[in-house]
């Protein structure tokens, strides 16, 4: 599922986190500037990209449908002129701002790890019912395992134990319940699973290359496998918007496949979506403490190839934002020029024949 301009919509955890942040303000009305500040906090990996606008618009509509916020009349003047439009302000209904929570924290026997933050959070933040109920369900599971050793399991397995839904913990993981100083997966004796990656292992240690598209990944590892001394220790398929999920696996790549990365290089399509995927990778990797860089030779080669046509997602404002992001990633000038031209060039333009000569796209340090 994608939003109307091709950007991936935010997950339930981002929508819930925005709801909690809005109610935390105890405000009657919030302007667009404050709204952007809150959204950038809860949707950090997409902050600074032009996908962020579409994601915020989607989240606001979800909250309006739930009655948590009131948007201006669609036919009125309180909307900007960009696409998708955003409201100049939103209102928070009185019954949301002053409502008595359905769960009275004083009525819950909280376990120690929950007692230090959950009751106060429920009283003051007035989080949405779904988050309050999730906190109580987690507390109930913790009560049931006090004095026992529940055993260390994967996050989705523990989610089934707690909620009967394997996806619920993943949805909550980036939200208010797991904010700093509150709950951690360690408290629940579980961790997020690795395994999103598709990887070709070539050596035990060295730089690794993440490629946006599957066919380029396939051609690249075949070329490197035929090389006597491959300059990359591994090639990974990043899959565009899914690249954020790849980062955790990179941190444990040695344990997964026996490759210790010294640097993580990235290359993708020359279009707005490709730049946004590169930004997501770089931001997520920086948070994880990984050393990363853009594979400039590959980006440059793609940019110099023939475009497939117009980038249909490229309005002037979004193009300007993509160029700024590309500059911040230190991408070649040829990439910036193609973005300004509003054309798209898929990574597959650099085919198996071109990649057979490994020397030109080897990392600079090799």
MARKOL-73504 format. One record per atom (N, C-alpha, C): x negated, y negated, z negated. Coordinates in pm, whole numbers, padded with zeros to 5 digits, always signed. Layout:
# MARKOL-73504
XYZ
...
END
This chain:
# MARKOL-73504
-00084+00120+00000
+00000+00000+00000
-00087-00124+00000
-00051-00222+00086
-00123-00348+00087
-00025-00461+00080
-00074-00578+00036
+00011-00695+00033
+00027-00750+00173
+00102-00858+00188
+00142-00903+00320
+00026-00948+00406
-00086-00990+00350
-00197-01035+00433
-00308-00932+00440
-00282-00808+00401
-00381-00703+00411
-00462-00681+00286
-00449-00765+00186
-00524-00747+00062
-00458-00638-00022
-00538-00557-00091
-00478-00454-00178
-00406-00518-00294
-00285-00474-00328
-00212-00534-00439
-00277-00498-00572
-00258-00580-00674
-00315-00546-00805
-00246-00425-00865
-00317-00355-00952
-00259-00240-01020
-00172-00282-01136
-00104-00185-01195
-00016-00213-01308
-00092-00274-01424
-00221-00233-01442
-00296-00284-01555
-00324-00434-01541
-00349-00481-01416
-00371-00624-01397
-00243-00704-01419
-00130-00649-01372
-00003-00719-01391
+00031-00727-01539
+00012-00617-01611
+00040-00617-01755
-00055-00711-01829
-00182-00713-01785
-00279-00800-01851
-00243-00948-01828
-00196-00981-01708
-00154-01119-01683
-00032-01153-01769
+00062-01060-01780
+00179-01083-01864
+00138-01112-02008
+00047-01029-02060
+00002-01049-02198
-00069-01182-02214
-00153-01218-02114
-00226-01344-02122
-00132-01464-02118
-00028-01457-02036
+00070-01566-02029
+00144-01582-02162
+00186-01470-02221
+00258-01477-02347
+00167-01519-02461
+00037-01485-02449
-00061-01527-02551
-00069-01680-02562
-00043-01749-02451
-00053-01896-02454
+00060-01960-02535
+00171-01889-02553
+00290-01942-02622
+00342-02069-02555
+00312-02084-02426
+00351-02205-02354
+00491-02192-02297
+00557-02307-02281
+00687-02313-02216
+00669-02312-02064
+00564-02379-02020
+00538-02394-01877
+00388-02397-01854
+00342-02333-01746
+00201-02335-01710
+00185-02383-01567
+00086-02470-01546
+00054-02518-01412
-00037-02422-01338
-00054-02450-01208
-00130-02360-01124
-00275-02346-01169
-00336-02454-01216
-00476-02448-01257
-00495-02350-01372
-00409-02357-01474
-00420-02267-01588
-00388-02123-01545
-00293-02111-01455
-00255-01979-01404
-00374-01912-01336
-00448-01989-01255
-00567-01936-01189
-00672-01894-01291
-00691-01972-01397
-00789-01938-01499
-00757-01803-01562
-00630-01783-01597
-00589-01657-01658
-00604-01540-01560
-00566-01564-01434
-00572-01457-01335
-00716-01415-01307
-00807-01509-01298
-00948-01476-01274
-01007-01395-01389
-00955-01416-01510
-01003-01338-01625
-00956-01193-01617
-00831-01172-01575
-00778-01034-01575
-00806-00959-01445
-00843-01031-01338
-00868-00968-01208
-01009-01002-01162
-01104-00992-01256
-01240-01038-01236
-01310-00990-01109
-01306-00859-01074
-01378-00814-00955
-01336-00882-00826
-01211-00934-00823
-01162-01002-00701
-01172-01154-00711
-01216-01205-00827
-01226-01349-00844
-01322-01408-00741
-01281-01517-00678
-01366-01581-00579
-01344-01534-00438
-01263-01430-00418
-01231-01385-00283
-01093-01438-00244
-01067-01439-00114
-00935-01486-00072
-00829-01377-00082
-00870-01258-00116
-00772-01156-00152
-00708-01191-00286
-00778-01269-00367
-00728-01303-00501
-00595-01376-00494
-00578-01461-00395
-00450-01534-00380
-00335-01438-00356
-00354-01346-00263
-00246-01251-00233
-00216-01163-00354
-00321-01125-00427
-00302-01040-00545
-00227-01115-00654
-00260-01244-00674
-00189-01324-00774
-00042-01343-00734
-00017-01372-00607
+00121-01388-00560
+00202-01261-00586
+00139-01147-00560
+00207-01018-00583
+00236-00999-00731
+00138-01028-00817
+00156-01011-00962
+00267-01102-01014
+00270-01227-00967
+00374-01320-01013
+00513-01273-00974
+00524-01218-00852
+00655-01169-00810
+00698-01051-00895
+00601-00963-00931
+00633-00851-01019
+00682-00901-01155
+00616-01002-01210
+00656-01055-01341
+00790-01127-01333
+00816-01192-01221
+00946-01257-01203
+01056-01152-01196
+01029-01042-01128
+01128-00934-01119
+01158-00874-01256
+01059-00876-01345
+01076-00823-01480
+01136-00926-01576
+01155-01049-01529
+01211-01153-01615
+01112-01214-01712
+00982-01189-01691
+00880-01241-01782
+00846-01386-01749
+00853-01422-01620
+00832-01560-01578
+00946-01602-01486
+00963-01732-01472
+01061-01788-01378
+00984-01870-01276
+00999-01834-01148
+00933-01906-01041
+01022-02019-00989
+00964-02124-00930
+01047-02229-00871
+01133-02174-00758
+01236-02249-00723
+01322-02208-00612
+01240-02193-00485
+01263-02084-00413
+01184-02056-00293
+01196-02166-00188
+01310-02233-00185
+01333-02338-00085
+01290-02477-00134
+01237-02483-00258
+01199-02611-00314
+01061-02656-00272
+01016-02765-00336
+00887-02825-00300
+00774-02787-00394
+00802-02703-00491
+00701-02671-00592
+00615-02552-00552
+00576-02548-00427
+00488-02443-00375
+00381-02509-00288
+00260-02450-00287
+00158-02507-00199
+00178-02454-00056
+00093-02499+00034
+00114-02468+00176
+00022-02359+00228
-00057-02298+00141
-00142-02188+00185
-00061-02060+00193
-00122-01957+00249
-00055-01828+00262
-00131-01720+00185
-00060-01642+00105
+00080-01663+00064
+00090-01783-00029
+00205-01853-00030
+00216-01972-00116
+00217-01937-00263
+00164-02027-00343
+00165-02013-00488
+00241-02130-00550
+00309-02107-00662
+00388-02214-00725
+00299-02318-00793
+00347-02442-00796
+00278-02547-00871
+00283-02519-01020
+00387-02448-01063
+00403-02418-01205
+00494-02297-01219
+00489-02234-01336
+00583-02129-01370
+00640-02159-01508
+00759-02110-01534
+00822-02124-01665
+00828-01988-01733
+00820-01990-01865
+00832-01868-01945
+00959-01880-02028
+01058-01793-02005
+01187-01805-02072
+01174-01802-02225
+01265-01872-02290
+01262-01881-02436
+01276-01744-02502
+01355-01656-02442
+01373-01524-02504
+01246-01441-02497
+01157-01475-02402
+01028-01406-02394
+00929-01468-02492
+00929-01601-02501
+00835-01669-02589
+00864-01643-02735
+00990-01635-02770
+01024-01625-02912
+01086-01494-02953
+01081-01397-02864
+01151-01272-02892
+01088-01195-03007
+01173-01131-03086
+01124-01039-03188
+01086-00909-03118
+00970-00859-03143
+00924-00739-03074
+01014-00620-03108
+01029-00533-03011
+01111-00414-03032
+01046-00321-03134
+00913-00329-03142
+00839-00248-03238
+00787-00339-03347
+00829-00315-03470
+00778-00394-03583
+00650-00329-03631
+00535-00398-03616
+00408-00335-03654
+00402-00294-03800
+00483-00359-03885
+00484-00321-04027
+00547-00185-04049
+00625-00138-03951
+00693-00009-03965
+00609+00108-03916
+00492+00077-03859
+00406+00182-03803
+00292+00213-03899
+00269+00339-03924
+00154+00380-04005
+00034+00391-03912
-00045+00284-03906
-00156+00278-03813
-00278+00352-03867
-00346+00425-03777
-00474+00487-03814
-00580+00377-03819
-00693+00400-03888
-00791+00291-03906
-00836+00224-03778
-00864+00299-03673
-00918+00240-03551
-00814+00149-03483
-00686+00170-03510
-00580+00085-03457
-00542-00027-03554
-00552+00003-03685
-00506-00092-03786
-00584-00223-03781
-00710-00219-03740
-00793-00339-03745
-00756-00442-03640
-00673-00405-03539
-00637-00504-03437
-00491-00496-03390
-00432-00376-03386
-00300-00360-03321
-00187-00438-03388
-00170-00433-03522
-00057-00505-03582
-00062-00655-03553
-00180-00716-03568
-00193-00859-03544
-00168-00893-03397
-00217-00810-03308
-00198-00830-03164
-00050-00827-03128
+00024-00731-03182
+00167-00722-03151
+00242-00842-03206
+00206-00886-03328
+00277-01000-03389
+00252-01130-03314
+00127-01153-03274
+00091-01284-03219
+00100-01292-03068
+00062-01184-02999
+00061-01189-02853
+00195-01156-02791
+00281-01085-02866
+00410-01041-02814
+00395-00976-02676
+00313-00870-02667
+00289-00808-02536
+00415-00743-02482
+00417-00716-02353
+00532-00649-02292
+00561-00515-02360
+00686-00473-02351
+00729-00351-02419
+00644-00231-02380
+00605-00223-02252
+00526-00108-02209
+00393-00098-02279
+00330-00211-02305
+00202-00210-02375
+00220-00178-02523
+00325-00232-02585
+00351-00201-02727
+00376-00051-02744
+00457+00005-02655
+00489+00148-02665
+00366+00234-02641
+00279+00189-02548
+00156+00264-02522
+00067+00266-02646
+00056+00150-02714
-00025+00144-02836
+00029+00239-02943
+00159+00246-02955
+00219+00334-03055
+00199+00481-03018
+00210+00513-02889
+00188+00652-02848
+00044+00694-02872
-00050+00605-02844
-00191+00635-02871
-00212+00656-03021
-00152+00568-03100
-00164+00580-03245
-00106+00713-03294
+00005+00755-03235
+00069+00881-03274
-00025+00999-03244
-00091+00994-03128
-00184+01102-03095
-00304+01103-03191
-00354+00984-03223
-00466+00974-03316
-00427+01027-03454
-00305+00998-03497
-00258+01053-03625
-00258+01205-03622
-00212+01260-03512
-00201+01405-03501
-00335+01477-03494
-00442+01402-03465
-00574+01465-03455
-00667+01426-03569
-00618+01353-03667
-00701+01316-03782
-00753+01442-03852
-00882+01441-03882
-00942+01556-03951
-00969+01675-03863
-00945+01661-03733
-00972+01771-03640
-01075+01725-03538
-01122+01817-03459
-01211+01785-03348
-01136+01812-03219
-01079+01708-03157
-00997+01733-03038
-01077+01776-02917
-01211+01762-02923
-01293+01800-02809
-01300+01690-02705
-01418+01673-02647
-01440+01566-02548
-01390+01610-02411
-01304+01528-02351
-01245+01563-02221
-01249+01442-02129
-01207+01462-02005
-01198+01353-01909
-01077+01265-01941
-01085+01141-01896
-00980+01043-01925
-00842+01091-01881
-00832+01146-01759
-00702+01190-01710
-00648+01308-01789
-00737+01392-01837
-00693+01505-01920
-00639+01455-02054
-00710+01359-02114
-00662+01301-02240
-00531+01225-02218
-00518+01162-02104
-00394+01089-02075
-00274+01183-02075
-00294+01302-02023
-00186+01402-02028
-00153+01438-02173
-00257+01452-02256
-00233+01486-02396
-00151+01378-02467
-00180+01253-02436
-00117+01141-02508
+00019+01104-02449
+00024+01091-02316
+00143+01036-02251
+00222+01137-02168
+00161+01255-02141
+00224+01345-02046
+00215+01293-01904
+00124+01198-01881
+00105+01134-01751
-00045+01116-01732
-00104+01184-01634
-00248+01182-01619
-00302+01047-01574
-00217+00958-01522
-00265+00831-01469
-00253+00715-01568
-00182+00734-01678
-00149+00621-01765
-00271+00556-01829
-00367+00635-01877
-00485+00575-01940
-00566+00494-01840
-00577+00543-01718
-00649+00468-01615
-00581+00334-01588
-00447+00333-01591
-00374+00209-01570
-00396+00110-01684
-00416+00163-01804
-00435+00077-01922
-00579+00032-01941
-00673+00101-01876
-00815+00086-01911
-00868-00055-01898
-00818-00135-01804
-00867-00271-01785
-00776-00376-01850
-00681-00330-01931
-00584-00422-01987
-00609-00458-02132
-00506-00513-02195
-00520-00572-02329
-00555-00470-02436
-00504-00348-02427
-00530-00248-02531
-00678-00212-02539
-00744-00216-02425
-00887-00181-02420
-00976-00304-02406
-00924-00420-02446
-01005-00542-02446
-01118-00529-02550
-01224-00608-02536
-01334-00601-02633
-01286-00617-02776
-01337-00532-02865
-01299-00536-03006
-01175-00456-03038
-01115-00393-02937
-00995-00313-02961
-01028-00165-02940
-00952-00097-02861
-00971+00046-02843
-01075+00073-02735
-01144+00187-02746
-01235+00233-02641
-01201+00377-02607
-01245+00420-02490
-01226+00560-02454
-01300+00652-02551
-01409+00603-02609
-01483+00682-02706
-01393+00714-02827
-01309+00619-02866
-01217+00643-02978
-01122+00757-02947
-01096+00780-02820
-01003+00886-02778
-01076+01011-02735
-01209+01016-02761
-01291+01133-02728
-01278+01172-02581
-01290+01071-02493
-01284+01099-02350
-01367+00996-02275
-01390+01020-02148
-01456+00921-02064
-01397+00925-01924
-01419+00816-01850
-01369+00809-01713
-01446+00907-01627
-01378+00983-01544
-01447+01087-01466
-01527+01028-01352
-01639+01093-01321
-01711+01064-01198
-01653+01151-01087
-01695+01127-00965
-01651+01213-00856
-01582+01141-00742
-01583+01007-00742
-01524+00935-00629
-01615+00938-00506
-01742+00968-00527
-01838+00948-00420
-01842+01063-00321
-01878+01028-00198
-01918+01124-00097
-02062+01088-00064
-02152+01180-00089
-02293+01146-00089
-02376+01251-00016
-02479+01204+00055
-02578+01292+00115
-02710+01269+00041
-02760+01372-00024
-02882+01362-00104
-03003+01396-00017
-03105+01309-00022
-03223+01326+00062
-03352+01333-00018
-03352+01278-00138
-03470+01279-00224
-03423+01265-00369
-03516+01284-00461
-03477+01279-00602
-03482+01138-00660
-03550+01046-00592
-03563+00911-00645
-03590+00814-00531
-03530+00694-00540
-03555+00592-00439
-03432+00507-00415
-03438+00419-00315
-03322+00336-00283
-03209+00419-00225
-03085+00375-00249
-02968+00441-00190
-02891+00339-00108
-02819+00388-00010
-02744+00301+00081
-02596+00338+00076
-02512+00237+00054
-02366+00254+00053
-02311+00193+00181
-02238+00273+00258
-02181+00228+00385
-02030+00229+00377
-01968+00126+00434
-01823+00110+00421
-01745+00220+00493
-01794+00263+00607
-01713+00349+00693
-01767+00491+00705
-01676+00585+00718
-01710+00727+00713
-01797+00771+00830
-01764+00726+00951
-01842+00771+01066
-01985+00716+01062
-02001+00593+01014
-02136+00537+01000
-02214+00613+00895
-02145+00649+00787
-02207+00733+00684
-02255+00865+00745
-02170+00926+00826
-02205+01055+00886
-02326+01042+00978
-02326+00940+01062
-02438+00921+01155
-02566+00886+01081
-02555+00808+00975
-02674+00765+00902
-02741+00881+00831
-02664+00967+00765
-02730+01076+00693
-02789+01178+00790
-02725+01195+00906
-02782+01285+01005
-02917+01233+01055
-02925+01102+01076
-03051+01042+01121
-03159+01057+01015
-03122+01031+00891
-03221+01040+00783
-03265+01185+00758
-03172+01277+00770
-03206+01418+00748
-03311+01465+00848
-03309+01408+00968
-03405+01447+01072
-03539+01377+01057
-03549+01284+00963
-03670+01205+00943
-03762+01277+00844
-03891+01279+00875
-03987+01351+00789
-03995+01289+00650
-03989+01157+00644
-03998+01087+00515
-03885+00984+00508
-03763+01027+00476
-03649+00935+00476
-03670+00818+00381
-03643+00696+00425
-03664+00579+00340
-03557+00560+00233
-03446+00632+00243
-03342+00629+00140
-03335+00765+00071
-03310+00762-00058
-03295+00886-00133
-03155+00945-00117
-03057+00861-00082
-02920+00909-00064
-02842+00808+00018
-02742+00857+00089
-02644+00774+00160
-02508+00805+00101
-02429+00699+00078
-02297+00717+00017
-02190+00650+00102
-02074+00713+00106
-01958+00656+00176
-01879+00572+00077
-01870+00440+00104
-01806+00348+00011
-01657+00333+00026
-01604+00350+00147
-01460+00346+00173
-01395+00212+00143
-01465+00103+00177
-01403-00029+00172
-01352-00070+00036
-01219-00088+00023
-01160-00136-00101
-01181-00040-00217
-01209+00087-00189
-01231+00186-00295
-01372+00179-00352
-01454+00086-00300
-01595+00084-00340
-01613+00052-00488
-01517-00018-00549
-01529-00049-00692
-01535+00078-00776
-01460+00181-00735
-01460+00308-00809
-01591+00383-00794
-01667+00349-00690
-01794+00415-00665
-01901+00376-00766
-01890+00255-00821
-01999+00200-00901
-02028+00286-01023
-01926+00333-01091
-01951+00415-01210
-02029+00541-01174
-01997+00600-01059
-02069+00718-01016
-02216+00686-00988
-02243+00568-00936
-02382+00530-00912
-02462+00525-01041
-02397+00489-01150
-02469+00481-01278
-02508+00619-01329
-02441+00722-01282
-02473+00860-01325
-02509+00947-01205
-02563+00886-01101
-02595+00960-00979
-02698+01070-01004
-02790+01046-01095
-02891+01146-01128
-02824+01271-01185
-02730+01251-01279
-02660+01364-01338
-02569+01434-01237
-02512+01356-01147
-02419+01415-01050
-02490+01497-00943
-02589+01436-00878
-02651+01502-00762
-02803+01501-00767
-02863+01457-00878
-03008+01462-00890
-03080+01354-00814
-03018+01235-00801
-03082+01121-00735
-03087+01005-00833
-03207+00951-00853
-03222+00835-00941
-03241+00711-00854
-03138+00624-00844
-03148+00506-00756
-03245+00402-00813
-03330+00347-00727
-03414+00234-00765
-03353+00103-00719
-03268+00106-00617
-03196-00010-00565
-03077+00041-00487
-02964-00031-00497
-02844+00008-00425
-02817-00096-00316
-02828-00054-00191
-02805-00141-00076
-02664-00118-00022
-02606-00221+00039
-02469-00210+00087
-02457-00272+00226
-02375-00209+00311
-02344-00265+00443
-02202-00228+00481
-02134-00321+00552
-01996-00296+00589
-01957-00363+00718
-01827-00373+00742
-01772-00438+00860
-01795-00588+00853
-01808-00650+00970
-01816-00796+00975
-01675-00848+01002
-01600-00864+00899
-01469-00928+00900
-01437-00966+00756
-01326-01032+00734
-01296-01081+00599
-01282-00965+00501
-01214-00858+00540
-01199-00744+00449
-01334-00683+00415
-01425-00676+00513
-01557-00623+00487
-01636-00707+00389
-01623-00839+00401
-01693-00929+00308
-01634-00915+00168
-01503-00901+00159
-01441-00885+00027
-01481-00754-00038
-01493-00647+00041
-01539-00520-00014
-01683-00531-00064
-01767-00603+00012
-01906-00624-00030
-01912-00703-00160
-01827-00805-00171
-01822-00885-00294
-01778-00800-00412
-01677-00716-00391
-01629-00628-00498
-01740-00534-00543
-01813-00478-00448
-01923-00388-00482
-02029-00462-00563
-02071-00579-00514
-02177-00653-00582
-02135-00695-00723
-02011-00742-00738
-01964-00786-00870
-01952-00669-00967
-01896-00558-00920
-01880-00442-01007
-02016-00382-01045
-02108-00379-00948
-02240-00324-00974
-02317-00410-01073
-02304-00542-01061
-02373-00632-01154
-02322-00609-01296
-02191-00592-01311
-02133-00565-01442
-02186-00435-01500
-02210-00337-01412
-02261-00207-01457
-02412-00206-01477
-02478-00318-01446
-02622-00326-01467
-02705-00263-01357
-02649-00245-01238
-02721-00186-01126
-02789-00294-01043
-02906-00265-00992
-02974-00357-00900
-02919-00333-00760
-02869-00438-00697
-02807-00425-00566
-02855-00534-00472
-02836-00508-00345
-02865-00607-00241
-02787-00568-00116
-02771-00662-00025
-02707-00634+00101
-02811-00581+00200
-02775-00479+00277
-02864-00421+00377
-02863-00512+00500
-02945-00615+00496
-02939-00722+00595
-02956-00677+00738
-03044-00582+00764
-03067-00538+00902
-02941-00477+00961
-02868-00399+00884
-02744-00338+00933
-02637-00443+00954
-02621-00534+00858
-02523-00642+00874
-02554-00723+01001
-02681-00756+01022
-02720-00837+01137
-02692-00763+01267
-02720-00634+01270
-02696-00557+01392
-02548-00550+01425
-02466-00532+01324
-02321-00529+01348
-02274-00665+01399
-02320-00771+01336
-02277-00906+01375
-02315-00940+01518
-02425-00884+01566
-02471-00913+01702
-02406-00823+01807
-02328-00727+01764
-02257-00640+01858
-02130-00710+01907
-02063-00648+02005
-01943-00707+02063
-01825-00696+01968
-01752-00805+01944
-01632-00798+01860
-01524-00711+01926
-01439-00654+01843
-01324-00579+01896
-01207-00671+01922
-01214-00791+01872
-01106-00888+01890
-01099-00985+01775
-00988-01056+01768
-00968-01155+01663
-00944-01086+01528
-00998-01148+01423
-00966-01103+01287
-00831-01162+01252
-00727-01081+01254
-00590-01132+01238
-00563-01182+01097
-00651-01153+01001
-00630-01202+00863
-00693-01338+00842
-00756-01395+00945
-00842-01513+00926
-00767-01643+00953
-00705-01701+00848
-00659-01839+00858
-00776-01929+00815
-00768-02060+00840
-00884-02147+00811
-00931-02141+00666
-00838-02142+00571
-00878-02142+00429
-00945-02010+00392
-00887-01901+00439
-00944-01771+00404
-01081-01752+00469
-01096-01803+00592
-01225-01795+00659
-01330-01873+00581
-01295-01992+00537
-01389-02074+00459
-01433-02001+00333
-01338-01937+00265
-01371-01861+00145
-01462-01744+00174
-01437-01673+00285
-01520-01559+00321
-01661-01601+00356
-01676-01715+00426
-01809-01766+00459
-01885-01799+00331
-01817-01863+00235
-01882-01897+00108
-01928-01772+00034
-01844-01668+00034
-01882-01543-00032
-02000-01479+00040
-01996-01478+00175
-02107-01421+00252
-02238-01494+00224
-02231-01625+00213
-02351-01703+00179
-02403-01664+00042
-02312-01646-00055
-02354-01610-00190
-02418-01471-00195
-02381-01386-00099
-02439-01252-00091
-02567-01249-00007
-02607-01365+00045
-02729-01380+00126
-02723-01295+00252
-02606-01293+00315
-02592-01220+00440
-02652-01301+00555
-02694-01234+00664
-02759-01303+00775
-02671-01410+00838
-02735-01506+00902
-02663-01616+00966
-02568-01565+01074
-02606-01457+01143
-02519-01402+01247
-02385-01359+01190
-02384-01310+01067
-02259-01271+01002
-02173-01395+00975
-02235-01500+00921
-02161-01623+00892
-02099-01679+01019
-02174-01674+01130
-02124-01728+01256
-02003-01650+01306
-02007-01518+01295
-01893-01436+01338
-01770-01464+01252
-01790-01487+01124
-01676-01520+01038
-01615-01652+01079
-01700-01749+01111
-01648-01879+01156
-01572-01866+01288
-01613-01772+01371
-01545-01748+01499
-01413-01673+01479
-01391-01620+01359
-01269-01546+01324
-01249-01421+01409
-01359-01351+01435
-01352-01224+01505
-01390-01114+01407
-01365-00992+01445
-01405-00879+01360
-01489-00781+01441
-01590-00726+01374
-01676-00626+01437
-01688-00509+01339
-01634-00394+01374
-01644-00280+01283
-01786-00225+01277
-01817-00169+01165
-01950-00112+01143
-01983-00001+01244
-01879+00065+01293
-01900+00174+01387
-01962+00130+01520
-01969+00000+01543
-02039-00049+01663
-02184-00002+01664
-02244+00015+01547
-02379+00069+01539
-02366+00221+01530
-02382+00286+01644
-02348+00428+01651
-02466+00518+01619
-02445+00647+01635
-02545+00747+01598
-02673+00730+01679
-02659+00688+01802
-02779+00670+01884
-02865+00557+01830
-02802+00446+01794
-02878+00334+01739
-02940+00369+01604
-02867+00444+01523
-02916+00479+01390
-03024+00587+01393
-03039+00656+01507
-03140+00761+01516
-03280+00707+01493
-03303+00581+01530
-03431+00516+01498
-03419+00457+01359
-03466+00529+01261
-03448+00491+01121
-03529+00367+01083
-03638+00343+01151
-03732+00238+01109
-03667+00100+01098
-03579+00066+01189
-03527-00071+01190
-03427-00099+01076
-03362+00006+01026
-03265-00018+00919
-03311+00036+00783
-03438+00070+00773
-03495+00110+00645
-03496-00009+00550
-03489+00015+00418
-03492-00098+00324
-03624-00174+00333
-03623-00304+00313
-03742-00387+00332
-03863-00344+00250
-03838-00284+00134
-03950-00248+00046
-04021-00120+00088
-03961-00046+00181
-04022+00081+00220
-04129+00061+00327
END
